[in-house]
């Protein structure tokens, strides 16, 4: 395991250099990895493992939409695709990738098949950390660990196909066999991680729930909505408000921040944008810090987990979810976004080659002007 310096703090990490795919394949050569669930994380993790030469099978409810999706993805009923209980019986490593609510419901069945020496793999610390609420308490004679990719299963698969990797955390909750580290590191590499950083189950779920409700989804949507509405209220058009709120951030600036860091971004924008960003970022930090503290406490005290369990376990959960998503989808902000996305050059089909050439030149000309004075 390597030790790397992150901003002055040394952390344990697993890199592809010290733990190459060939080593992962060797560690897992006698294992059967059963991916239980084929919804959010399941497809990306199962497909990446299969493409990396791991003996992976999928357990899913027969004749469901996800069963059919697994077949379309090349998993074969009776060979690599099974009903959940048969997959649990066949698997030596159980990748438990159902939703948190579904994990609770299926747990008695899963536990029955956790015979000595097997491993239970999670991609989220929820079930174990909040076991008083979930009832998920593994037997003492199995390994329990997690690999949590820092992104969606779709992103994990897409980056894998591009020859890239998505960073993941790893944690070991229980090492019954003495092989838990090798198993979890091998699986982390096999599912397509760029590198693996060490955590524990509690820290993973606390940071994950805070992030999802914060900058990853909840806070960013709130900030988008607030800035967009202020611009609209002040007479700016939907197109202008959306481009200045969302499009420039997601299409131009964030990719550069991802490549080079925020300090580089500040150093490479116009002096006007630079001055304004430096003057205002601490005001936004100070304004939102109390909200993030309240959010973290809600996570740490179990309020968020209980709300999720209560809400997601209701029979009408899907219907209520669709109502809330409809509110977002049909808002002017995201209806405008739909139109803006359709107008991106990559989504356009030029009528003739000449038009394509002149259109492309115009795109590059505008981009060059923009890069001369970001913001």
Buried (B, 14 or more C-beta within 10 A) or exposed (E): EEEEEEEEEEEEBBBBEEBEBEBBBEBBEEBBBBBBBBBBBBBBBBBBBBBBBBBBBBBBEEEEEBBEBBBEBEBEEEEBBBBBBBBBBEBBBBBBBBBBBBBBEBBEEBBEBBEEEBBBBBBBBBBBBBBEBBEBEBBEEBBBBBBBBBBEBEBBBBBBEEEEBBBBBBBBBBBBBEBBBBBBBBBBBBBBBBBBBBBBBBBBBBBBBBBBBBEBEBBBEEBBBEBBBEBBEEEBEBEEBBBBBBBBBEEEBEEBBEEEEEEEBBEEBEEEBBEEBEEEEEEEEEEBEEBBEEBBEBBBEBEBBEEBBEEBEEEEEEEEEEEEEEEEEEBEBBEBBEEBBEEEEEEEEEEEEEEBEEBEEEBEEEEEEEEEEBB
